[in-house]
Amino acid sequence: MAANDPPRRSRRRPMMGAPIVRRNTVRVPFDVARHLRAGHPWVYREALGPRGLRDEPGTVLDVVNGDGELCGRGLCEGEGAIAIRMWTNDDRAVDARLVAARVKAAIALRRRFLDFTALECVRLVNGESDGLPAIAVERYGEYLVVQLFSPALRQAPALYAALYDALEAELAPRGIYEQRRHRSLGGEAPRQAGAELVRGVPAPVELEVREDDLRFVVDVTAPLSTGLFADLREGRRAVRSYAKGRRVLNLFSFTGAISLYAHAGGAAHVCAIDVAAKAHARARRNFTASGFDPEQPEHIVGDTFKVLARFAERGTRFDLVVLDPPAFASAAARGGKAWSAIKDYGELVAAALGVLEPGGLLAAASSTHKVSADDFDAALADGAASAGTSLKIIDRRGLPHDFPVAPGFPEGNYLKFAIGVRS
């Protein structure tokens, strides 16, 4: 319970006799109820049996166990693997007051542990772990981007309005944009239009923000990614600390944030590979914004696996290889072969080690909860074995302070980042 949450009302035990399931009440098995009381925020549709849910999306539901005892309250989902997203584990009302208290508590936590001057890209609300399921809010300078991972909130008008009212009251941003990132667990998000301006005045198409002593150009109007991932901040800092004097290869380089950190850390050379030419164009703008030569890195447009194969054939080697792949890559994006981080990460590790000098460093990241920490380490080990070598992990980095994780919600601790030394 957050310090600013409304006070809890006492829990009433059910009357003796057969439990009665009232309207807007859903019964779950005892094992599911146990996880909910421990803080897990999702009720999966398969746990509800053949009856499922008949309530409208956005309806507040009481969730009870087999004896009719209240486990908490949540919002009904219209479709997908998750049927209910839990907002409380008691009988507090899920209303505008609760939303305002949760937003205030989340922002206060960030202000306590982060310097908003040095960091202009910060996650202010981290969904379920901040008691605001399927909602993420990120700050980019004077603008906010709200990411909605479910349509249910928009179907609960009082809660939806309360979210934006609370953000304006706490931060007075110049503008707030909304990204609708509705997707099934593990699935790809549908193609969408740009983010919608829902409060305030429009942002410039290219907005400059600060992270540490570097500057990045972001697009808060983008439908999915603004161009800078706040969750990998500690990984970027790690790359910077190891980059001095090394030849660095940045795979899946996107807008070049890791390339920029490597260069700032004194890398002897930086080579960035990405399939999209416009990603390299944005990387050059980031180098310029930070006062560096935009042509200093070598930018290669192409499929990562094909470029790695070409490097291996030519004997091109690096001292530090960074791989931070997307969870999925379509066959079209990869030039004919679909790729999944869940299934194919070991193959990528093997290919990367094929161009890494003995004694060199591999910095590997995975940002999908579908790959567990054990699976991630297994992929590193399998990839090393396939490459005829071995790895020793010397450093691990996790989510930064603005991505708190509730201990009862392991899916929230999705980021894996490790640095290993090749034998």
Helices and strands as residue ranges (DSSP letters): E 25-27, H 30-37, E 42-44, G 45-48, E 60-64, E 70-76, E 82-88, H 96-113, E 121-126, G 127-130, E 135-140, E 143-148, G 153-155, H 157-171, E 175-180, E 196-200, E 207-211, E 214-218, G 230-232, H 233-242, E 247-251, H 257-264, E 269-274, H 277-289, E 298-301, H 304-314, E 318-323, E 328-329, E 339-340, H 341-353, E 356-366, H 373-386, E 391-397, G 410-412, E 416-422
